[in-house]
Amino acid sequence: MKYIISSIILVAIISLSFIQKPSYIIYNEKGKKVKYDKMIKAMEEADVILFGELHNNPVSHWLQLEISKAMLERSPVFGAEMFEADNQVMMDEYLSGLISGQNFKDQMRLWKNNATDYQPLVELAKDNERPFIASNVPRRYASVVFREGLEGLEKTSDEAKKWMAPLPIEVDLELPGYKAMLEMGMAHGGDNIVKSQALKDATMAYFIMQNIDKGDVFIHFNGTYHSNNFEGIYHYLKQADPNLSIVTVASVEQESVDSVETENAGLADFTLVIDEDMTKTY
């Protein structure tokens, strides 16, 4: 009897030693846990993948790279909020090997976490001879909208207008995401803060549509708020082509990853619920 009890205790100890705390769990839109392979299978059927990240979260960035590798057989086109449209020439020159990595680093107005979080994606595209689209509006024009509204863009040159969505840009201030932003930003620019955000969303959607025919799937990386709740970029893509098949990914941090908290439910087709204690990239 003592032997049996000792064996049970030993088995329990061994079992406990294999228990691991997950850093993240994937949930579908209905809040059910799904496996990574199921998410990949859904992405294989998509025309566009909008991967919403938390900019300083390493889990978001690691999965972006893993998903990109998994999609290589589908001849993907890559694109990202982190690169601005007026730098597309330099992006193309780097991908083709015409300019050096140092030139790219010095002149591309890179984000401070580029080396660890975004450059690996650029290098993956370069190594596999795939396009990488600098999809975001140059930040100076978003600043114009914040100060003067969308009307301020009419003052820009014809050359400048090539780096943004065609004017006029329609903004639905009743979209829940924009309404929430407006409520939070009334003391800091009124609805111009929403219009500035919409300029970015519309421009990213525009450049996705302009380049979607260069591959079998377009994988776009953006802050999760640019595509949460099937709004933002998603909204403008569907306006351009209602038949597009789009898979969205959202990223959230929670104290526990065992379920999706109410405010995070239904954000996307797939939501990465990440332990809030995860280390940050900056």
N, C-alpha and C positions, 0 to 999 in steps of 0.2 A: 504494500500500500504506500509506504514511504517512497518507494522507487517511482510509482506512478505519479504521485504528487510532485516529486522532484522533476520528473520529466515534463509535466504540464507547466511548471514554473519556468523551466529552461526554454520550452517552446515559446512561452509568452514573452520572455526576455529577448529571444532571438527575433520574434515577430516585431516587437517594439523597436528594435534596432534598425529595422528596414522602413519604418514609418518616416515619411519625408513631408515637410511643409511645402506645398506648391507655391511657386512664385506668381503663377497666374492660372486662370481657368478660362476656357472659351465657352461662351453662351450664345445661343441663337436668339432671334428676335423675340421669341416667346419665353425666354428666360431659362431654357433647358440647356444643360451641359452638352457640348458636342466635342467630338474628337477633332484633332488637327486635320486628319486625312479627309474628314467630311467637309471641312471648310475648303480645303484645297480642291476637292471634287467640284464644289459649287463654283469656285473661281475658274475652273477649267471651262465652264460653260458661258462665262461672262464676256461681254465686249469691253467693259471698263471695270477696273477695281479701284475703289477709292479707299485707301488705307489711312484712316484717321489716327494720328499719333499724339502722344504727349511728348512735347519736344525734348524734354530732358530725361525721358524714361528709357532705360536700356532694353527692357523687354520689347517695347514697341520697335526699336531699331533692329534688334536681333531678328524678330519675326519678319520685319520688312525684307531683310536680306534673305532669310530662309524661303519666304514665299516667292521672292524674285527668282531664286535658283530653281525652285520647283516649277516655275512657269516658263523656263527658258525654251522648252520644247515647243511652246506656242508662239515663238517669235515675238516677244513682247516689245512694246514701246514703253519707255519709262518717262516719267515727268514728275516735277516736284515744285511745291510752293516755295522752297528754299532758294530757288534760282529764278532770277528776273528776266523777263522776255528780251530786254535789250542786250542781254549777254548771250543770246543764243549762238551768235557767230563764234564767240570764244569757246562755248561749250562744244560746238561742232569741230572747231579746230583742235581742241584737246582730244576729243574722241578719235579723230583721224590721225593723231600723232603729229600734227603740224606744229603745235606749240608745246612747250614743256610744262611739266607739272608746276614748276615755279612760276611761270607766267600765269597759269591758271589760278594758282593760289594768290598771287599778288593783285590780280585785276578783276576777279569775279565777284567781289563783294560777298564773300562767303560768310555764313553764320559761324559763330565762335565754336560750335560743336561739330563743324563740318568734318574735320579729320577723322573723328571716331564714328560719327553717326550717318553722314551722307556720302562722304567720299567712297566708302566701300560699295555703295550702290552705283556710283558713277563708274568706278573701276570694273564692276561686273558688266555694265553696259559696254564699256570700252573693250574689255577682253572678249566679249561675245559679239562685237560689231553690231550692237543694237542702238537705236536712237535714244537720246535722253533730252527731253524737252524742258526748257526753262519756262515755266508756265505762268509765273506770277507777274502782275503788273509792277513796273518799277515803283519802289516805295515813295518816290517823290511825288508821283501822281496821286497816290492814296492820300498823301499829306495835303495836296491841293483840294481834294474833295472834303477832307476833314475841315479845312478852313473855309472853303467857298461853296461847298456842295458840288453836285455833279455838273452844274453849269460852268464851274471853273475849268473843266476839261475842254470846253469849246475854244479856249484861248490857246490850246496846245497846237503844235505844228502838225502837218499831215504826216511827217515822219514819226512824231511821237505817238500819233494815234494808231500806228501799226503795232504798238506794244501793249495794246489794251483791247478789250472787247469793243465791237463797233458801237458807236454812240447813235442815238441815246440809249442808255441802259435803264431798263425797267426794274424798279425795286418794289417788291411787295412787302410793305411795312407790317402787314398782318401775319406774315410767317412767324410762328411761335419763337423761333430762334432769334429773329431780328427784333421781335417785340420784347423779348427778355433782355437783349442787349440794350435796347432803347431805355428800358426801365432802369437799368444799371448805369447808363451813361448820360442821363439827362443833364447833369451838371458839367459835363465835359464834351460839349459840342452838339448836344441835341441829336436830331436824327442824322446829322452828318456823319456821326460815328458808324451808324448802320449803313449809310450809303458808301462810306469808305470800305467797309467790309464787303458790301455787295459788289463793288468794283473788282475786288480781288476774286470773289467767287465767280463772277461772270467772266472775268479774264481767264481764270484757270480753266473753266469749262470751255471757253472759246478755243484755247490752244489745244485742249484735248481733242475737240472736234476737228480742228484743222490738221491734226496729225494722226488721227485714229486709223487711217487707211495704210499706215506704214508698217503695220504688224497685225497679228491676230488678236491681240489683247493689249489694252493700254493700262498700265499700272501706275497710279498716281499717288504720291505721298503728300499728305497735308496735315495740318493741325486738325485734331478730331472735331473741333467746333466748326470747321469748314464743311463738314459733311454729316454731322450728327442729325438724327431725326429725319434723315432723307431730305435734308434741306441744303442750303448753300450751293456748293458746286453741283450736287445731285439735282437740285431744282432747275438750275440753268441748263444742265445736260438734257434733262427730260423736256424742257421747253424747245431745245434744238432738235431733238429726235425722241419722241415718246416711245419708240420701239427699242431703244437701246436696252440691252441687258446689263445692269449695273449691280455689282456686289459691293456692299459697304462694310467697312470694319471700323469700330469705335474702340477707343482705349479709355479706361477709367481706373482710378485707384480707390481701393476700399480697405478698411481695417481687416475685414475677412473676405476671402475669395470664395467662400462656400456657397454663396448665392448672390444674385444681383439685387442691389438695393433699389427701392422704388424709383428714385430719381434717375437711375441709370438704366431702367428697363426700356427695351424697345428702341435703343438709340441707333441700331444698325442691324444688318443681316447677321453680323457676328460681332460680339463685344468681348474684348479682352479685359477681364477683371483682374487687376494686378495688385499684389500686396503693396499697401501704401508705404511700407518700410523698405521697399526696394531702393537701392542706391541710385543716385542721379548722375547723369553725365555732365552736368554743370550746375 
